[in-house]
Amino acid sequence: MRLETKRLILREWTDADRDAFAAIVGDPHVMRYYPSTRRRAEADAWMDKMIAGLAEGTSHFLAVERKDDGALLGLTGTANINFVIPTNPKVEIGWVLGQFYWGQGYAPEAAKAALQHGFEVLKLPEIVAFTAAINQPSQRVMTKIGMVRDPAADFEHPRVAEGHPLRSHVLYRVTNPTPAVPR
């Protein structure tokens, strides 16, 4: 699978991505809205999970590469949600970019391509995004890509320990602008 934007290529993962990906998800600043950074083995396992998800069709998280120099910026894509969230959404969009690539419009550019794929190719009726309530940068990206917060769907993340400052999550939604035509 391969998607392109003006400046980016969203593509399947390769073993050549492992060092750069491990550096990104091992960076405490990048991962400050996650419960922890990832050690090399955990980064490799995360990448392996994304590769398996692509093969199974349950996830479409892709490597984000800058066209002009081939730099791995991070990841973006969609995936099936595999835990219970209020209002029971089915598919999420997410992104993680290395901090050197922040503030340049790469996250919204990549995320818009992933949304377009989700709506036009996968024919999803809706895609949601969620993040820790304190993660303002990701919430700005959600707004930039046309998502709207649904306060009634905010939740306590079941995979984050009770009392942890990242447990409280907000949820944003966007519906497919071209609904499926009944047959």
Backbone as CSV, one residue per row, in Angstrom:
resi,resn,N_x,N_y,N_z,CA_x,CA_y,CA_z,C_x,C_y,C_z
1,MET,0.847,-1.174,0.000,0.000,0.000,0.000,0.895,1.241,0.000
2,ARG,0.508,2.212,-0.788,1.306,3.431,-0.905,0.365,4.601,-1.189
3,LEU,0.509,5.668,-0.418,-0.244,6.899,-0.624,0.761,8.023,-0.802
4,GLU,0.399,9.016,-1.581,1.301,10.143,-1.778,0.574,11.458,-1.582
5,THR,1.304,12.437,-1.058,0.840,13.807,-0.962,1.878,14.659,-1.682
6,LYS,1.719,15.950,-1.610,2.673,16.841,-2.268,4.101,16.600,-1.778
7,ARG,4.261,16.416,-0.449,5.606,16.309,0.123,5.939,14.953,0.709
8,LEU,4.955,14.066,0.811,5.137,12.834,1.582,4.759,11.582,0.801
9,ILE,5.377,10.485,1.210,4.987,9.147,0.780,4.588,8.387,2.040
10,LEU,3.402,7.822,2.041,2.954,6.940,3.111,3.042,5.535,2.531
11,ARG,3.857,4.708,3.149,4.171,3.410,2.552,4.277,2.338,3.618
12,GLU,4.369,1.112,3.145,4.555,-0.014,4.059,5.943,0.062,4.689
13,TRP,6.065,-0.556,5.839,7.298,-0.541,6.620,8.329,-1.482,6.030
14,THR,9.608,-1.131,6.198,10.703,-2.018,5.804,11.671,-2.131,6.981
15,ASP,12.510,-3.137,6.945,13.499,-3.296,8.010,14.435,-2.088,8.099
16,ALA,14.634,-1.392,6.996,15.496,-0.203,6.999,14.918,0.926,7.847
17,ASP,13.628,0.854,8.202,12.976,1.881,9.023,13.200,1.674,10.523
18,ARG,13.695,0.517,10.912,13.706,0.170,12.333,14.525,1.122,13.201
19,ASP,15.714,1.502,12.786,16.540,2.392,13.618,15.880,3.755,13.797
20,ALA,15.410,4.342,12.704,14.784,5.666,12.787,13.495,5.607,13.601
21,PHE,12.698,4.558,13.402,11.451,4.434,14.168,11.755,4.278,15.653
22,ALA,12.732,3.464,15.997,13.101,3.279,17.410,13.558,4.599,18.025
23,ALA,14.282,5.409,17.268,14.718,6.711,17.783,13.522,7.623,18.034
24,ILE,12.532,7.605,17.139,11.351,8.447,17.295,10.563,8.050,18.533
25,VAL,10.233,6.763,18.666,9.378,6.341,19.783,10.172,6.128,21.073
26,GLY,11.483,6.268,21.004,12.316,6.248,22.205,12.572,7.638,22.763
27,ASP,12.115,8.663,22.060,12.316,10.055,22.462,11.266,10.452,23.505
28,PRO,11.689,10.811,24.722,10.723,11.167,25.772,9.827,12.348,25.399
29,HIS,10.332,13.291,24.622,9.502,14.444,24.244,8.408,14.026,23.256
30,VAL,8.757,13.195,22.292,7.773,12.702,21.333,6.699,11.898,22.052
31,MET,7.103,11.100,23.011,6.190,10.162,23.668,5.591,10.707,24.968
32,ARG,5.652,11.990,25.176,5.188,12.559,26.450,3.692,12.372,26.690
33,TYR,2.911,12.109,25.655,1.482,11.857,25.830,1.146,10.373,25.745
34,TYR,2.155,9.544,25.847,2.007,8.092,25.968,2.511,7.716,27.361
35,PRO,2.040,6.611,27.920,2.500,6.246,29.264,4.006,6.036,29.383
36,SER,4.681,5.686,28.265,6.128,5.488,28.338,6.740,5.555,26.947
37,THR,8.053,5.722,26.927,8.786,5.608,25.670,8.898,4.125,25.329
38,ARG,9.410,3.824,24.158,9.600,2.432,23.760,11.086,2.136,23.633
39,ARG,11.504,1.047,24.264,12.869,0.554,24.051,12.929,-0.079,22.675
40,ARG,14.136,-0.394,22.231,14.302,-0.928,20.873,13.430,-2.146,20.620
41,ALA,13.416,-3.100,21.513,12.608,-4.307,21.309,11.117,-3.963,21.234
42,GLU,10.681,-2.996,22.033,9.276,-2.577,22.001,8.954,-1.840,20.698
43,ALA,9.895,-1.031,20.221,9.703,-0.345,18.939,9.603,-1.359,17.809
44,ASP,10.475,-2.361,17.827,10.419,-3.409,16.807,9.089,-4.160,16.870
45,ALA,8.626,-4.452,18.079,7.351,-5.155,18.230,6.191,-4.297,17.715
46,TRP,6.239,-2.991,17.963,5.208,-2.086,17.471,5.208,-2.093,15.938
47,MET,6.394,-2.008,15.344,6.484,-2.035,13.892,5.974,-3.376,13.348
48,ASP,6.359,-4.472,13.989,5.887,-5.788,13.560,4.363,-5.876,13.626
49,LYS,3.776,-5.261,14.651,2.314,-5.248,14.796,1.675,-4.452,13.654
50,MET,2.289,-3.334,13.268,1.746,-2.555,12.151,1.861,-3.327,10.841
51,ILE,2.972,-4.025,10.651,3.161,-4.842,9.443,2.110,-5.947,9.390
52,ALA,1.876,-6.610,10.517,0.868,-7.675,10.582,-0.525,-7.113,10.337
53,GLY,-0.814,-5.946,10.900,-2.117,-5.318,10.688,-2.378,-4.999,9.226
54,LEU,-1.338,-4.556,8.534,-1.481,-4.307,7.097,-1.789,-5.606,6.353
55,ALA,-1.089,-6.668,6.711,-1.302,-7.959,6.050,-2.704,-8.511,6.324
56,GLU,-3.201,-8.283,7.545,-4.516,-8.794,7.942,-5.657,-7.877,7.531
57,GLY,-5.349,-6.630,7.208,-6.388,-5.658,6.863,-7.066,-5.033,8.066
58,THR,-6.505,-5.208,9.255,-7.086,-4.631,10.468,-6.472,-3.285,10.814
59,SER,-5.382,-2.963,10.156,-4.670,-1.722,10.432,-4.043,-1.228,9.143
60,HIS,-4.006,0.083,9.009,-3.384,0.704,7.842,-2.425,1.791,8.300
61,PHE,-1.657,1.485,9.364,-0.636,2.421,9.834,0.590,2.269,8.949
62,LEU,0.977,3.383,8.347,2.053,3.390,7.361,3.222,4.247,7.824
63,ALA,4.387,3.950,7.273,5.561,4.792,7.478,5.349,6.085,6.699
64,VAL,5.721,7.205,7.299,5.633,8.506,6.629,7.050,8.920,6.251
65,GLU,7.268,9.049,4.945,8.587,9.381,4.411,8.509,10.714,3.671
66,ARG,9.496,11.558,3.895,9.551,12.829,3.173,10.117,12.571,1.776
67,LYS,9.443,13.084,0.762,9.842,12.832,-0.626,11.220,13.390,-0.960
68,ASP,11.519,14.594,-0.495,12.738,15.241,-0.985,14.033,14.619,-0.486
69,ASP,13.991,13.909,0.641,15.240,13.311,1.136,15.089,11.887,1.667
70,GLY,13.878,11.326,1.614,13.667,9.958,2.068,13.676,9.769,3.573
71,ALA,13.657,10.866,4.342,13.677,10.752,5.801,12.392,10.116,6.310
72,LEU,12.526,9.195,7.263,11.368,8.620,7.941,10.918,9.625,8.991
73,LEU,9.711,10.173,8.832,9.190,11.166,9.769,8.429,10.536,10.923
74,GLY,7.859,9.353,10.693,7.061,8.700,11.729,6.017,7.803,11.101
75,LEU,4.811,7.830,11.669,3.727,6.971,11.204,2.423,7.746,11.180
76,THR,1.522,7.282,10.358,0.126,7.711,10.389,-0.707,6.632,9.731
77,GLY,-1.992,6.658,10.028,-2.890,5.696,9.408,-4.103,5.423,10.254
78,THR,-4.829,4.412,9.842,-6.056,4.025,10.526,-5.945,2.583,11.012
79,ALA,-6.771,2.268,11.998,-6.799,0.902,12.533,-8.131,0.643,13.206
80,ASN,-8.500,-0.622,13.221,-9.672,-1.028,13.988,-9.406,-0.787,15.466
81,ILE,-10.407,-0.327,16.174,-10.297,-0.115,17.620,-10.613,-1.445,18.292
82,ASN,-9.700,-1.921,19.143,-9.872,-3.252,19.729,-10.102,-3.218,21.242
83,PHE,-10.735,-2.152,21.714,-11.186,-2.082,23.102,-12.439,-1.218,23.140
84,VAL,-13.161,-1.277,24.233,-14.454,-0.605,24.310,-14.275,0.883,24.610
85,ILE,-14.935,1.690,23.787,-14.987,3.142,23.955,-16.465,3.529,23.929
86,PRO,-16.873,4.501,24.756,-18.275,4.949,24.675,-18.638,5.330,23.240
87,THR,-19.864,5.067,22.860,-20.435,5.263,21.522,-19.906,4.246,20.518
88,ASN,-19.015,3.361,20.919,-18.571,2.213,20.142,-18.075,2.532,18.720
89,PRO,-17.153,3.499,18.572,-16.595,3.726,17.238,-15.768,2.530,16.803
90,LYS,-15.621,2.354,15.504,-14.961,1.160,14.976,-13.522,1.380,14.542
91,VAL,-13.199,2.577,13.973,-11.884,2.806,13.366,-11.320,4.141,13.851
92,GLU,-10.046,4.100,14.183,-9.347,5.312,14.619,-8.299,5.713,13.598
93,ILE,-7.913,6.991,13.648,-6.763,7.490,12.925,-5.756,7.965,13.962
94,GLY,-4.481,7.814,13.650,-3.454,8.257,14.584,-2.179,8.613,13.857
95,TRP,-1.250,9.226,14.583,0.029,9.641,14.027,1.035,9.807,15.143
96,VAL,2.275,9.593,14.824,3.416,9.886,15.694,4.529,10.340,14.767
97,LEU,5.017,11.560,14.956,6.116,12.072,14.147,7.272,12.468,15.047
98,GLY,8.475,12.319,14.541,9.658,12.764,15.263,9.602,14.271,15.484
99,GLN,10.139,14.722,16.613,9.983,16.130,16.982,10.640,17.098,16.003
100,PHE,11.636,16.662,15.252,12.281,17.548,14.282,11.363,17.882,13.113
101,TYR,10.255,17.156,13.007,9.337,17.348,11.890,8.039,18.040,12.309
102,TRP,7.964,18.476,13.560,6.773,19.156,14.048,6.725,20.586,13.512
103,GLY,5.524,21.126,13.459,5.349,22.529,13.101,5.551,22.835,11.626
104,GLN,5.583,21.805,10.784,5.801,22.009,9.355,4.612,21.522,8.517
105,GLY,3.533,21.155,9.194,2.334,20.719,8.499,2.343,19.275,8.030
106,TYR,3.369,18.511,8.439,3.446,17.117,7.990,2.346,16.239,8.594
107,ALA,2.039,16.418,9.878,1.030,15.555,10.514,-0.334,15.730,9.852
108,PRO,-0.841,16.969,9.684,-2.131,17.084,9.001,-2.090,16.607,7.546
109,GLU,-0.993,16.845,6.855,-0.872,16.417,5.455,-0.966,14.900,5.351
110,ALA,-0.234,14.205,6.203,-0.267,12.737,6.192,-1.621,12.218,6.643
111,ALA,-2.171,12.818,7.691,-3.459,12.362,8.223,-4.583,12.560,7.212
112,LYS,-4.557,13.656,6.461,-5.587,13.868,5.436,-5.524,12.771,4.378
113,ALA,-4.320,12.346,4.011,-4.185,11.261,3.041,-4.744,9.959,3.618
114,ALA,-4.496,9.710,4.900,-5.024,8.498,5.540,-6.549,8.550,5.624
115,LEU,-7.106,9.738,5.929,-8.568,9.877,5.966,-9.160,9.623,4.582
116,GLN,-8.556,10.208,3.574,-9.045,10.030,2.208,-9.044,8.543,1.838
117,HIS,-7.971,7.838,2.169,-7.911,6.401,1.906,-9.018,5.671,2.666
118,GLY,-9.186,6.030,3.922,-10.221,5.386,4.733,-11.619,5.579,4.167
119,PHE,-11.897,6.773,3.682,-13.230,7.054,3.165,-13.426,6.567,1.733
120,GLU,-12.446,6.804,0.866,-12.629,6.487,-0.548,-12.337,5.036,-0.898
121,VAL,-11.332,4.444,-0.266,-10.950,3.070,-0.596,-11.592,2.068,0.357
122,LEU,-11.473,2.333,1.660,-12.027,1.399,2.641,-13.529,1.598,2.847
123,LYS,-14.053,2.719,2.352,-15.491,3.039,2.443,-15.992,3.080,3.890
124,LEU,-15.157,3.600,4.788,-15.549,3.708,6.187,-16.600,4.811,6.355
125,PRO,-17.619,4.581,7.162,-18.628,5.623,7.365,-18.149,6.737,8.302
126,GLU,-17.213,6.394,9.191,-16.735,7.350,10.195,-15.338,6.947,10.642
127,ILE,-14.547,7.933,11.008,-13.233,7.696,11.611,-13.136,8.607,12.825
128,VAL,-12.590,8.074,13.909,-12.404,8.871,15.119,-10.924,8.980,15.434
129,ALA,-10.624,9.930,16.281,-9.275,10.058,16.834,-9.445,10.344,18.311
130,PHE,-8.523,9.841,19.104,-8.576,10.129,20.531,-7.170,10.292,21.056
131,THR,-7.081,11.050,22.120,-5.786,11.317,22.744,-6.014,11.766,24.169
132,ALA,-4.943,11.799,24.934,-5.026,12.305,26.300,-5.579,13.726,26.274
133,ALA,-6.427,14.037,27.224,-7.065,15.352,27.272,-6.041,16.485,27.306
134,ILE,-4.856,16.221,27.826,-3.834,17.266,27.925,-2.998,17.400,26.651
135,ASN,-3.241,16.561,25.660,-2.448,16.586,24.424,-3.044,17.598,23.432
136,GLN,-2.733,18.847,23.653,-3.234,19.907,22.777,-2.671,19.836,21.351
137,PRO,-1.383,19.495,21.156,-0.882,19.423,19.776,-1.673,18.446,18.892
138,SER,-1.969,17.256,19.385,-2.735,16.307,18.575,-4.161,16.791,18.363
139,GLN,-4.725,17.443,19.349,-6.075,17.968,19.180,-6.105,19.059,18.106
140,ARG,-5.044,19.845,17.992,-4.973,20.849,16.917,-4.930,20.165,15.553
141,VAL,-4.175,19.063,15.450,-4.139,18.326,14.182,-5.531,17.783,13.870
142,MET,-6.207,17.232,14.855,-7.555,16.698,14.634,-8.472,17.767,14.061
143,THR,-8.398,18.957,14.623,-9.222,20.067,14.135,-8.815,20.455,12.709
144,LYS,-7.514,20.506,12.441,-7.021,20.881,11.104,-7.479,19.918,10.016
145,ILE,-7.687,18.667,10.368,-8.096,17.688,9.352,-9.621,17.524,9.296
146,GLY,-10.336,18.420,9.964,-11.785,18.442,9.854,-12.543,17.634,10.880
147,MET,-11.863,17.166,11.911,-12.542,16.395,12.946,-13.161,17.346,13.973
148,VAL,-14.219,16.868,14.627,-14.928,17.664,15.626,-14.984,16.870,16.926
149,ARG,-14.690,17.556,18.013,-14.720,16.878,19.316,-16.142,16.494,19.680
150,ASP,-16.273,15.310,20.262,-17.551,14.801,20.762,-17.406,14.621,22.272
151,PRO,-17.669,15.667,23.058,-17.464,15.569,24.510,-18.236,14.425,25.163
152,ALA,-19.368,14.041,24.591,-20.150,12.935,25.153,-19.416,11.601,25.015
153,ALA,-18.410,11.547,24.144,-17.672,10.307,23.922,-16.302,10.303,24.607
154,ASP,-15.955,11.373,25.344,-14.698,11.367,26.090,-14.709,10.195,27.063
155,PHE,-13.538,9.667,27.397,-13.504,8.444,28.201,-12.205,8.330,28.989
156,GLU,-12.216,7.421,29.926,-11.030,7.041,30.683,-10.429,5.846,29.949
157,HIS,-9.187,6.014,29.472,-8.583,4.953,28.656,-8.350,3.708,29.514
158,PRO,-8.921,2.562,29.110,-8.809,1.351,29.934,-7.391,0.775,30.000
159,ARG,-6.508,1.212,29.096,-5.140,0.689,29.097,-4.154,1.635,29.762
160,VAL,-4.674,2.672,30.409,-3.838,3.604,31.164,-4.259,3.490,32.629
161,ALA,-3.301,3.388,33.509,-3.570,3.148,34.933,-4.459,4.239,35.536
162,GLU,-5.333,3.825,36.430,-6.164,4.786,37.156,-5.265,5.772,37.884
163,GLY,-5.652,7.031,37.860,-4.878,8.068,38.522,-3.759,8.648,37.678
164,HIS,-3.436,8.010,36.547,-2.370,8.509,35.665,-2.881,9.764,34.950
165,PRO,-2.047,10.791,34.787,-2.509,12.029,34.139,-2.905,11.869,32.666
166,LEU,-2.561,10.745,32.049,-2.922,10.514,30.650,-4.174,9.648,30.488
167,ARG,-4.785,9.245,31.581,-5.938,8.344,31.492,-7.163,9.019,30.855
168,SER,-7.402,10.275,31.174,-8.560,10.991,30.636,-8.322,11.309,29.161
169,HIS,-9.200,10.817,28.285,-9.065,10.982,26.834,-10.252,11.756,26.249
170,VAL,-9.949,12.494,25.201,-10.973,13.177,24.417,-11.094,12.460,23.080
171,LEU,-12.279,12.552,22.480,-12.535,11.866,21.221,-13.057,12.867,20.189
172,TYR,-12.502,12.782,18.988,-12.920,13.600,17.852,-13.456,12.676,16.769
173,ARG,-14.378,13.181,15.948,-15.010,12.381,14.903,-15.011,13.116,13.573
174,VAL,-15.063,12.342,12.510,-15.361,12.872,11.181,-16.104,11.776,10.430
175,THR,-17.144,12.169,9.719,-17.908,11.198,8.948,-17.500,11.283,7.482
176,ASN,-17.732,10.207,6.790,-17.402,10.134,5.368,-18.230,11.169,4.626
177,PRO,-17.566,12.091,3.911,-18.323,13.118,3.189,-19.119,12.565,2.002
178,THR,-18.789,11.358,1.587,-19.504,10.711,0.485,-20.078,9.392,1.006
179,PRO,-21.255,9.457,1.635,-21.815,8.227,2.214,-22.047,7.149,1.152
180,ALA,-21.993,5.929,1.619,-22.228,4.788,0.723,-23.638,4.850,0.154
181,VAL,-23.748,4.508,-1.097,-25.049,4.482,-1.765,-25.667,3.105,-1.539
182,PRO,-26.915,3.059,-1.039,-27.558,1.743,-0.835,-27.700,1.007,-2.169
183,ARG,-27.544,-0.289,-2.118,-27.659,-1.120,-3.343,-29.039,-1.665,-3.485
